[in-house]
């Protein structure tokens, strides 16, 4: 009887050990699967909504992208930076961009890199049938390398004034304002001289 009890107790203990081992190994597998899933999880730029469209974006600049703004081509101003404080698109990182454009409009994009005080603007980006967009850097200028669903590719370059720094833009605005002032002053002077001439003529005729 005692022998039977000992064997039974031994069997129970063995089964508990085996069960414990199998559950531990299962837990480890689950944890690893979750970690892999997190690594493979693609982060997003912008907010998904019922009206939004999506694009696959890859950073191939060799630097971090710290500014990413979009707008519909007919709109005046870009959105706020879609990358929140502390967030940046690392080199070789993939993101899903969510954006909205008005009917018959195209997409305008603004991109800025870490440690640079200039941004690059791309106007009227046609996103029809686009499979993915690679953000690349050539000769200190950001480009968008677009791959269509049919396999064809195109490289989009930024608009001419977009690569200028904020300081350069301010200086240009100041110069333009000065030129406007000079033109206005000249116009005032010529109108005054014209009015004085007409007064002279009137006096002479009387």
C-alpha positions as CSV (number, residue, x, y, z in Angstrom):
1,X,0.0,0.0,0.0
2,X,2.8,2.4,1.0
3,X,4.6,1.5,-2.2
4,X,1.5,2.4,-4.3
5,X,1.1,5.7,-2.5
6,X,4.8,6.6,-3.0
7,X,4.5,5.7,-6.7
8,X,1.4,7.8,-7.1
9,X,2.9,10.8,-5.3
10,X,6.0,10.4,-7.5
11,X,3.9,10.3,-10.7
12,X,2.0,13.5,-9.6
13,X,5.2,15.3,-8.8
14,X,6.7,14.3,-12.1
15,X,3.7,15.4,-14.1
16,X,3.7,18.8,-12.2
17,X,7.4,19.3,-13.1
18,X,6.7,18.4,-16.8
19,X,3.7,20.7,-16.9
20,X,5.7,23.5,-15.3
21,X,8.5,23.1,-17.9
22,X,6.1,23.0,-20.8
23,X,4.3,26.1,-19.7
24,X,7.5,28.0,-19.1
25,X,8.8,27.1,-22.6
26,X,5.4,28.2,-24.0
27,X,5.6,31.6,-22.1
28,X,9.1,32.1,-23.5
29,X,7.9,31.4,-27.0
30,X,5.0,33.9,-26.6
31,X,7.3,36.6,-25.3
32,X,9.7,36.1,-28.2
33,X,6.8,36.2,-30.7
34,X,5.6,39.4,-29.2
35,X,9.0,41.0,-29.4
36,X,9.4,40.0,-33.0
37,X,5.9,41.4,-33.8
38,X,6.9,44.7,-32.1
39,X,10.1,44.9,-34.1
40,X,8.2,44.2,-37.4
41,X,5.4,46.7,-36.4
42,X,5.4,49.6,-38.8
43,X,5.0,53.0,-37.2
44,X,2.7,55.6,-38.7
45,X,3.0,59.3,-39.7
46,X,-0.3,61.2,-39.4
47,X,-3.7,60.1,-38.3
48,X,-5.8,57.4,-40.0
49,X,-9.4,58.4,-40.7
50,X,-12.3,57.4,-43.0
51,X,-11.1,60.0,-45.6
52,X,-7.4,59.4,-45.3
53,X,-5.2,57.6,-47.9
54,X,-2.0,55.8,-47.1
55,X,1.6,55.6,-48.5
56,X,4.6,53.5,-47.6
57,X,7.5,55.7,-46.8
58,X,11.2,54.6,-46.3
59,X,14.0,56.8,-45.0
60,X,17.1,56.3,-47.1
61,X,18.8,59.6,-46.4
62,X,21.4,58.3,-44.0
63,X,20.0,60.7,-41.4
64,X,16.9,61.0,-39.1
65,X,13.8,62.7,-40.5
66,X,12.6,65.1,-37.9
67,X,10.1,67.2,-39.9
68,X,7.3,65.7,-42.0
69,X,4.4,67.9,-43.0
70,X,1.6,67.5,-45.6
71,X,-1.2,69.5,-47.2
72,X,-3.6,69.4,-50.0
73,X,-2.1,71.3,-53.0
74,X,-4.8,74.0,-53.0
75,X,-4.3,74.8,-49.3
76,X,-2.1,77.7,-48.2
77,X,-0.4,76.3,-45.1
78,X,1.2,73.0,-44.2
79,X,0.0,70.9,-41.3
80,X,1.9,71.0,-38.0
81,X,4.8,68.6,-37.9
82,X,3.3,65.1,-38.0
83,X,6.2,63.7,-36.1
84,X,5.6,64.3,-32.4
85,X,8.3,65.7,-30.1
86,X,11.1,63.2,-29.6
87,X,9.9,61.1,-32.6
88,X,12.0,60.7,-35.7
89,X,12.1,58.4,-38.7
90,X,15.4,56.6,-38.4
91,X,17.6,55.7,-41.4
92,X,16.2,52.6,-43.2
93,X,13.0,52.8,-41.2
94,X,9.7,52.2,-42.9
95,X,6.6,54.2,-41.9
96,X,3.0,54.3,-43.2
97,X,1.9,57.8,-44.0
98,X,-1.7,58.7,-43.6
99,X,-2.8,61.9,-45.4
100,X,-5.9,63.6,-46.8
101,X,-6.2,65.7,-50.0
102,X,-9.2,67.5,-51.4
103,X,-10.9,66.2,-54.5
104,X,-8.9,66.9,-57.7
105,X,-5.9,68.0,-55.6
106,X,-2.5,66.5,-55.3
107,X,-0.3,66.1,-52.2
108,X,2.3,68.7,-51.1
109,X,5.0,67.4,-48.7
110,X,7.6,69.1,-46.5
111,X,10.6,67.1,-45.2
112,X,13.3,68.2,-42.7
113,X,16.4,66.3,-41.5
114,X,18.1,66.2,-38.1
115,X,20.8,68.9,-37.6
116,X,19.6,71.0,-40.6
117,X,17.8,74.3,-40.4
118,X,16.3,73.9,-43.8
119,X,13.3,72.0,-45.1
120,X,12.5,70.6,-48.5
121,X,9.1,71.1,-50.1
122,X,7.6,68.9,-52.9
123,X,4.6,70.3,-54.7
124,X,1.9,68.4,-56.5
125,X,3.0,64.9,-55.8
126,X,0.9,62.5,-57.8
127,X,0.1,59.6,-55.5
128,X,-2.1,57.7,-57.9
129,X,-1.1,54.1,-58.1
130,X,2.0,54.7,-56.0
131,X,3.4,51.5,-54.3
132,X,6.1,53.2,-52.1
133,X,8.2,56.4,-51.7
134,X,11.8,56.4,-50.7
135,X,13.2,59.6,-49.1
136,X,16.8,60.0,-50.3
137,X,19.6,62.5,-50.0
138,X,21.6,63.7,-53.0
139,X,24.1,66.6,-53.0
140,X,22.6,67.9,-49.7
141,X,19.1,67.9,-51.2
142,X,16.3,65.6,-50.2
143,X,14.6,63.8,-53.1
144,X,11.5,61.6,-53.3
145,X,12.0,58.3,-55.2
146,X,8.6,57.2,-56.2
147,X,7.8,53.6,-57.2
148,X,4.5,53.0,-59.0
149,X,2.5,49.8,-58.7
150,X,3.5,48.9,-62.3
151,X,7.2,49.0,-61.3
152,X,8.0,52.3,-63.0
153,X,10.0,54.8,-60.9
154,X,10.5,58.6,-60.8
155,X,12.7,60.9,-58.8
156,X,11.0,64.1,-57.5
157,X,13.2,67.1,-56.6
158,X,12.2,69.8,-54.2
159,X,11.0,73.2,-55.4
160,X,13.7,75.8,-55.9
161,X,13.1,78.0,-52.9
162,X,12.3,75.2,-50.4
163,X,15.9,74.2,-49.7
164,X,16.8,77.7,-48.4
165,X,17.2,78.2,-44.7
166,X,14.8,80.2,-42.7
167,X,17.4,83.0,-42.4
168,X,17.9,83.1,-46.2
169,X,14.1,83.3,-46.7
170,X,13.8,86.2,-44.1
171,X,16.6,88.1,-45.9
172,X,14.9,87.7,-49.2
173,X,11.6,88.9,-47.8
174,X,13.4,91.9,-46.3
175,X,15.1,92.7,-49.6
176,X,11.7,92.5,-51.4
177,X,10.1,94.8,-48.8
178,X,12.9,97.3,-49.2
179,X,12.5,97.2,-53.0
180,X,8.7,97.8,-52.6
181,X,9.4,100.8,-50.3
182,X,11.8,102.3,-52.9
183,X,9.2,101.8,-55.7
184,X,6.5,103.3,-53.6
185,X,8.7,106.3,-52.8
186,X,9.6,106.8,-56.4
187,X,5.9,106.6,-57.4
188,X,5.1,109.3,-54.7
189,X,7.9,111.5,-55.9
190,X,6.8,111.3,-59.6
191,X,3.2,111.9,-58.7
192,X,4.2,115.0,-56.7
193,X,6.3,116.4,-59.5
194,X,3.5,115.8,-61.9
195,X,1.0,117.6,-59.7
196,X,3.4,120.6,-59.3
197,X,3.9,120.7,-63.1
198,X,0.1,120.8,-63.6
199,X,-0.2,123.6,-61.0
200,X,2.5,125.6,-62.9
201,X,0.7,125.1,-66.1
202,X,-2.6,126.2,-64.6
203,X,-1.0,129.3,-63.1
204,X,0.6,130.2,-66.5
205,X,-2.6,129.8,-68.3
206,X,-4.5,132.1,-66.0
